[in-house]
Amino acid sequence: VFQDRFTNHILPEQIHILNVSFVVPQMRKEFGGCAGNIAYNLKLLGENPLIMATVGACDSAAYFERLQTLGISQQYIKNIPDSFTAQAFIISDLSNNQMNAFHPGAMEFANQVQITADMNLDLAIVSPNHPGAMKQQAANLSEFEVPFIFDPGQSIPAFSGEELLDFLDIATYSIMNDYEAKVMMEKTGYSMKRLADEVDVLIVTTGEEGSQMYLNGESKPVHIPCVKAKNELDPTGCGDAYRAGILFALANDLDWQTAGQLGSVMGAIKIASQGGQNHFKNMDEIRTIYKTAFPNGKD
């Protein structure tokens, strides 16, 4: 955590010769990753998610032990010898802006874990991973007629506009933040409306402004307000918590308004704690927070 704001130290007109150093007196090491974070939040909601990922044998023992304690299946997680698990090094400032450095490590071998028909999947999300593995998984899910969310996230720079459209062509739904949506539009040349027409539902999260749900066939997006958090301590993993809320709603045949509201609740719960997996609400507590935030929402 950098105890200031990046904007006070980065000169836009000098960005081409950027050379900055941020003193970060607060430092933590946390369990994370999109798959781990989403699975953690789904477990809080009472689901039994399956993580499909690769980890490094050099440092994965603690994570395997954690998953076992949480009761999250390790069946489709592969240990890669002589590798480190993928790691992100994140600097957050006082405005909750972030700068990241990412070491893919064992993620480079993610295509060694493949989706097969006998897994009998009902729903999936393809989140940031090795680009080849994301393509393979999306193709397999489409082949086996499994509805899935395309969540490009930080992997967007790895794909061309044509490749991104290929994902949308076979995906059922898609989720991205507002910055990623702008990059998607720039790369594909498509407007937001045209991107939304490629999938059944396109969701764009906009931080403290909530999220916009573009439902296929609807002329205007549905706005989902942001839920006020008790404390705004750490944005890391909030998007993954939101996605878990959406997945839970889809798995339980809830309507899209409820899905977005639950996603907002999960994001607010997460941001009130440090790290991506240190919030410990149970279903009763989540239900209470939901009813407080959305008194007219569904039970």
N, C-alpha and C positions, 0 to 999 in steps of 0.2 A: 504494500500500500504506500503510494507516494502522497505525502501530507501537503499537497498543493494541487494546482490544476495544470494539466498539460498546456492549456492555451496561454498560460503565463510565461511559458518557456520555449514554445515553438513559434517561430516567426513564419507566417505563411509565405512571404515573399522570398524566404531563404530555404524553403523546403527541399530544393534541389541539392543543397549542400548540408543536409541535416546531420548534426553531430551533437547529440545530447546525452547527458548522464543523469539519471534520477536516483537520488538517495532514498532507499526504501527501508526505514527502520523497523517496520512491521513485516514479518515474513512467516508464512505457514506452508506446510505441505499437506495436501488434501487428496482424498480419493475422489476421482472424477471421471471424465470422459463422457461423451454423449450417451453411449449405451448404458454405462453404469449409472449415470444420473437419472435417465429415463426409467430404468428398471427399478431404481431405489424408490422413486415417487410412485410408480405403479404398485409396488409392494405396499406402500403406505395406504394406498387406496383399496387394498385387498385382492389385487390381481397376482397372477403367477407368470411374470414375463420370462422370456427366453432371450438371453444375450447371445448374439452371434458376433464373435470378435477374436482377435489374436492378441496375446500378451507375451511379454518377454520373460524367459526363464530366469534372467538375472535379478528380477525384482518383483515377481508376481505373487510370491508366497503369501504376503500380507493381504493382498486383494482377494485371493482365493479363500483365505481364512475369513475375511470379512463377509464375502458372499455366502459362505456356509452359515455364518452366524445369523445373517439376515434371512436365510431360507430362500435364496435366489439360485436357481439352477445354473450349474457350470457345464452342462452337457455339451453346449456348442461353442465353448471357449477353448481355443487351442494355444498351447504353450510353445513358443518358438525358441529353440536353443540359441545361446550366445547372443541374445538380444535384450534390449530394455523395452519395457512397455511404453507405448506412446505417451509423451508428456508435454504439457503446455506450461510455459512460464509466463505468468500474467501480471502486469503492473496495472493497478487500478488507482485513479486519482480521486480527489474529494468530490468530483461531480459524477462519479461512477463510470467515467470513460475508461477504456481499457486498451492496453497495447500488449500483444501476444507474440511469443516466439514458440514454435512448435517443432518437437522432435518426433517423427513418425515411428521410429524403431520397429517393433514387431508388426505394426500396421502395414508395413510394406509387403507382408505375407498374408494379408487378409483374404486373398482369393483362394487360400487353401481351405477355407471353411465355406462350404457350399450348401445352398438350400436344396432340399430334395422333396419329392412329392410325398414321401412317407412321413414327413414331419407334421402333416395335417394342420397347417397354419390357417387361422381364420382372419388374421389382421397383422400387418407389419409396418414398420417405419424404416426407411433407408436414410440414415443420417450420415454426417460427414465421416468418411473413411477413406481408404485408398481408392482413387478414382476407378481403377479397374475392377475392384471388388464391388463398388457401388453399381457399376454398369451390369456386372454379372448378377448381382442380387436382384436388381430391378427386372432384368430379363427373366430370371427364374420365377420370380413372383408373378410376373405377367403370364408366363407359360403355364403355371399351375393355377392361374385364375384366383390369386390371393389379393384382395384389395390392400393397397399400401399407400402410405404417405411418403412423398418425396420431400426430403428436408435437406437441401443442398448445403446450407450453412457456410462454414469457412472453406468448403471445397469448391465453391463457385469459380474461383480463379483457375482451377485445374481443367475446366470444361469450356469448349467453344459454344457459341450460341446454338449451333446445330445440335450439339450433344445435349444441351440443356432442354431443347425442344423435344428431343428423342425421349428424355426422361418423362416430361410432361405428357407425351403422347401415350405412354403406357401406365402412368401413375393414376391412381384414383383421386388422390388429394395431394395438396402441396402446402407446406408451411415455410415461411421465411420472414426475416425481419425487414424493416423498411429500407435499410441500406442494401441488403441482399436483393430486394425487389428492384431497386434502381439499377443495380449491376445487371440483373437478369434482363431488364428492359433494354439496357444499353447493348448488351451482348446479342440479344435476339432481334432487336429492332421492333419488338412487339410492345403495344400499350398494355397497361395493367388489365384492362377489360379483355383484351385479346389473350393474354396469358391465362386469365381466369377461365376463359372459354375452353382451354385445353384440358381442364380437369373438372371433376364434379364440384369441388370446393377448393378455393385458394384462400389461405389465411395469411395476412400480413400483420405482424406484431409491430407496435410503434411505441414501445417503452411505456413511459408514464401516461401516454395518451390512450393506452389500451390496445385494441386490435381491430382489424377490419376483416370481415368474412365475406368473400365474394362467392355467393351461391350460384351455381349454374342456372341460367335462365332468369335471374333477378337483375333488374336494371341498376339497383343501388346496393352497395355493400351493407351488411349488418354491422353496426358498431358495437363492440363489447368494451365497456369501461374498465379501466384499471382499478383493482382493489387496493385501497390504502393499507399499507403495511404498518405494523406497530413500530418497527424500526427499519430503516433502509441501510443495512450494514454491508451487503456484498451482492452484486448482481450476478456473480458467477453461478451458472447453472439455472438461472431463472427461466430461460427459454426451454430448457429440458423439462423443468417442472411443469411449465405450461403445456408442453407436448404430451406429457403423461396424462394431464387432465383431459385433453382431446382424445387420446387413445382409449382412456377409461370410458368416456362417453360413447364413443363409437362401438366399443365392445359390449356395451350395455344398452344399445339402441336408444340413446337419449337424443333429443333434438339438438340442432346446431347452436341455438341460443344458450342452452344449458351447457353444452360442451365448451363454448367460449368462456362462459362465466366460471365454470369449474377450472379451466385453464388459468384464468386470472387469479382465482383464489390460491391455486397451487404456487403460482409465481410470487404472490404476496407473502405466502408462508415461507418460501425459500429465501427471499431477499432479507428477511428479518434475522437470518443466521449467517455466520461465516462459513465459507466452503459450500460445495455442491450437495453434500449429503449429511448435514448435521442438524436438520430439522426433524423432530420426532413426533409429529402429530399423528393421532390415530383417527379412525374413520369418524368417531363421534365428534372429535374436536374439529375435523375438517368440515363435517356437516354443519356444526354450529357456526363456524366462520362463514360458510357459504350462505346460510340463512340470514345472518346478520348483514352481509354485503348485498344480498339479493333477496329481500323478504318476500318478493312475489315470484321467486324462482321455484322450480320443481323440487320436491323432496328427493 
